[in-house]
């Protein structure tokens, strides 16, 4: 495959992926429903947030939780990522409603989610890619 063909196929595949992901965009109400389902499935329904919503002011965190208010906020940067990654971040914040901090008790709560390590690896990859110098697009000759 030539370099030009490779570029064309990468563009085609990225466009298809973006179209699929845009169909999966969740609203705040969808997040609340998802949080309830995840809490029931992995935390015996004990984590009950008062609110769950997307925010645009979190550029260094994937999510945050204020246990005193029962509020969970997810970064808009997660929108379009695979569902298992969003579920992991949401479950992570739900666990903070039960256990503050990141001690052993906290991580035990997340052990039952089968894609914890995969989701963490995905997010680490996103962070690493963001730190790479952005090279200008290659021109076909």
C-alpha positions in Angstrom: 0.0 0.0 0.0 1.4 3.4 -1.0 1.7 6.2 1.5 -1.1 8.1 -0.3 -3.4 5.1 -0.1 -2.6 4.6 3.6 -3.4 8.2 4.3 -6.7 7.9 2.4 -7.7 4.7 4.3 -6.7 6.2 7.6 -9.0 9.2 6.9 -11.8 7.0 5.8 -11.6 4.8 8.9 -11.3 7.8 11.2 -14.4 9.3 9.6 -16.3 6.1 10.1 -15.2 5.8 13.7 -16.2 9.5 14.4 -19.6 8.8 12.9 -20.1 5.7 15.1 -19.0 7.6 18.2 -21.2 10.6 17.5 -24.2 8.2 17.6 -23.2 7.1 21.0 -23.0 10.6 22.6 -24.7 10.5 26.0 -26.6 13.4 27.6 -26.7 14.1 31.3 -29.9 12.1 31.8 -28.2 9.1 30.1 -25.2 9.4 32.4 -27.5 9.4 35.5 -29.2 6.2 34.2 -25.8 4.7 33.5 -24.6 5.6 37.0 -27.6 3.9 38.5 -27.0 0.7 36.5 -23.3 0.6 37.2 -23.9 1.2 41.0 -26.3 -1.7 41.0 -24.1 -4.0 39.0 -20.8 -3.3 40.7 -21.4 -1.6 44.0 -24.6 -3.3 45.2 -26.5 -0.1 44.5 -24.8 1.7 47.5 -23.5 4.6 45.4 -26.4 7.0 44.8 -25.3 10.3 43.2 -27.6 13.3 43.5 -26.4 14.5 40.1 -24.2 13.3 37.2 -23.3 15.6 34.4 -20.8 16.4 31.7 -18.6 19.5 32.2 -16.3 21.4 30.0 -14.0 22.9 32.6 -12.0 19.7 33.4 -9.0 19.5 31.2 -6.6 17.7 33.5 -9.1 15.3 35.1 -11.4 12.7 33.5 -13.9 13.1 36.3 -14.6 14.4 39.8 -16.8 13.7 42.7 -18.0 15.8 45.6 -19.3 13.3 48.1 -20.8 15.9 50.5 -23.1 17.0 47.6 -23.3 13.6 45.9 -22.3 15.2 42.6 -20.3 13.6 39.9 -18.9 15.4 36.9 -17.3 13.9 33.8 -15.0 15.7 31.5 -16.5 16.4 28.0 -13.2 15.0 26.7 -14.5 11.5 27.4 -17.4 12.0 24.9 -16.8 9.7 22.0 -14.4 7.4 23.8 -15.4 3.7 24.0 -18.3 2.9 26.4 -16.1 0.8 28.7 -13.8 3.8 29.3 -16.8 6.1 30.2 -18.2 3.3 32.4 -14.9 3.0 34.2 -14.5 6.7 34.9 -18.2 6.9 36.0 -17.7 3.8 38.3 -14.5 5.3 39.6 -16.4 8.5 40.7 -19.2 6.4 42.1 -16.7 4.6 44.2 -15.7 7.9 45.7 -19.2 8.4 47.0 -18.4 5.4 49.2 -14.7 5.8 49.8 -12.7 9.0 49.6 -9.1 8.8 48.4 -7.4 6.0 46.4 -6.4 3.6 49.1 -6.7 -0.2 49.0 -10.4 -0.2 50.1 -11.2 2.1 47.1 -9.4 -0.1 44.6 -11.2 -3.2 45.9 -14.5 -1.6 44.9 -13.3 -1.4 41.3 -12.0 -5.0 41.2 -15.3 -6.3 40.1 -15.4 -4.1 36.9 -13.7 -6.4 34.4 -12.3 -3.7 32.2 -10.6 -1.5 34.8 -7.1 -2.2 33.6 -8.0 -1.9 29.9 -9.8 1.4 30.5 -6.9 2.8 32.6 -4.5 1.8 29.8 -6.6 3.5 27.2 -6.7 6.7 29.2 -2.9 6.6 29.8 -2.5 6.2 26.1 -4.6 9.3 25.4 -2.6 11.3 27.9 0.7 10.1 26.4 -0.5 10.9 22.9 -1.5 14.4 24.0 2.1 15.0 25.2 3.6 14.0 21.9 4.8 16.9 19.6 2.2 17.3 16.9 3.8 16.9 13.6 2.5 18.5 10.4 0.4 16.2 8.2 2.5 14.4 5.6 2.0 15.6 2.1 1.6 13.0 -0.7 4.2 13.4 -3.5 
